[in-house]
Amino acid sequence: MRMLVLHFIQLAAAAFFPFCAALFGRYPANPLGGVFYIGCILVYMGASLANWVGARRWGAMSTEVTQAEFARNRNRLLRGCLILFALFASYLVRVLAR
């Protein structure tokens, strides 16, 4: 059930991408568009990370995935989330400073 909820969150973020991209494309000078766009990507990446870690923890991952592969992909997703969070925070500071 938990994996299903995480997948629905990831799918909802993917479905929200076109709106965020259109908002960011139509108003490129407005940092609020960037907040929505990067926030959407951050939710998607966070759900991906949670799915990856959850699959291992809840026994839903293939036994063919080695511990090294799991750790490499988990670290890649975690780095991506941290970079996106830094971008999200910088855009949010710009929005709040106005």
C-alpha positions as CSV (number, residue, x, y, z in Angstrom):
1,M,0.0,0.0,0.0
2,R,2.8,2.4,0.8
3,M,4.5,1.8,-2.5
4,L,1.2,2.5,-4.3
5,V,0.9,5.8,-2.5
6,L,4.4,6.8,-3.4
7,H,3.8,5.8,-7.1
8,F,0.6,8.0,-7.1
9,I,2.6,10.9,-5.7
10,Q,5.2,10.4,-8.4
11,L,2.5,10.2,-11.1
12,A,0.7,13.3,-9.9
13,A,4.0,15.2,-10.0
14,A,4.5,14.0,-13.6
15,A,1.0,15.0,-14.6
16,F,1.6,18.5,-13.1
17,F,4.8,19.0,-15.2
18,P,3.1,20.5,-18.3
19,F,1.4,23.2,-16.2
20,C,4.6,24.1,-14.4
21,A,6.6,24.2,-17.6
22,A,3.9,26.4,-19.2
23,L,3.9,28.7,-16.2
24,F,7.7,28.9,-16.2
25,G,7.8,29.4,-19.9
26,R,5.2,32.1,-20.1
27,Y,6.6,34.2,-17.1
28,P,10.4,33.5,-17.2
29,A,11.2,36.7,-15.2
30,N,8.8,35.8,-12.4
31,P,10.6,33.5,-9.8
32,L,7.3,32.1,-8.7
33,G,7.2,30.1,-11.9
34,G,10.6,28.7,-11.1
35,V,9.3,27.7,-7.6
36,F,6.5,25.7,-9.0
37,Y,8.6,24.1,-11.7
38,I,11.5,23.1,-9.4
39,G,9.1,22.2,-6.7
40,C,7.3,19.8,-9.0
41,I,10.6,18.2,-10.1
42,L,11.6,18.0,-6.4
43,V,8.4,16.1,-5.5
44,Y,9.0,13.8,-8.4
45,M,12.6,13.1,-7.4
46,G,11.7,12.7,-3.7
47,A,9.0,10.2,-4.6
48,S,11.5,8.3,-6.8
49,L,14.0,8.2,-4.0
50,A,11.3,7.0,-1.5
51,N,10.2,4.3,-4.0
52,W,13.8,3.1,-4.5
53,V,14.5,2.9,-0.8
54,G,11.1,1.6,0.1
55,A,11.4,-1.2,-2.5
56,R,14.5,-2.4,-0.8
57,R,13.2,-2.0,2.7
58,W,9.8,-3.7,2.0
59,G,11.2,-6.6,-0.1
60,A,9.8,-5.4,-3.4
61,M,13.1,-5.1,-5.2
62,S,14.6,-7.7,-7.5
63,T,17.2,-9.9,-5.9
64,E,19.4,-9.3,-9.0
65,V,20.1,-5.7,-7.8
66,T,23.3,-5.8,-5.9
67,Q,24.0,-3.7,-2.8
68,A,26.5,-1.6,-4.8
69,E,23.9,-0.9,-7.5
70,F,21.3,0.0,-4.9
71,A,23.7,2.3,-3.1
72,R,24.9,4.0,-6.3
73,N,21.3,4.7,-7.5
74,R,20.2,5.8,-4.0
75,N,23.1,8.2,-3.7
76,R,22.4,9.6,-7.2
77,L,18.8,10.2,-6.3
78,L,19.8,11.8,-3.0
79,R,22.3,14.1,-4.6
80,G,19.7,15.2,-7.2
81,C,17.2,15.9,-4.4
82,L,19.7,18.0,-2.5
83,I,20.6,20.0,-5.6
84,L,17.0,20.6,-6.4
85,F,16.2,21.5,-2.8
86,A,19.0,24.1,-3.0
87,L,17.6,25.6,-6.2
88,F,14.1,25.5,-4.8
89,A,15.2,27.3,-1.7
90,S,17.1,30.0,-3.7
91,Y,14.0,30.6,-5.9
92,L,11.8,30.7,-2.8
93,V,14.1,33.3,-1.2
94,R,13.8,35.4,-4.3
95,V,10.0,35.2,-4.2
96,L,9.8,36.1,-0.6
97,A,12.3,39.0,-1.0
98,R,9.9,40.8,-3.3
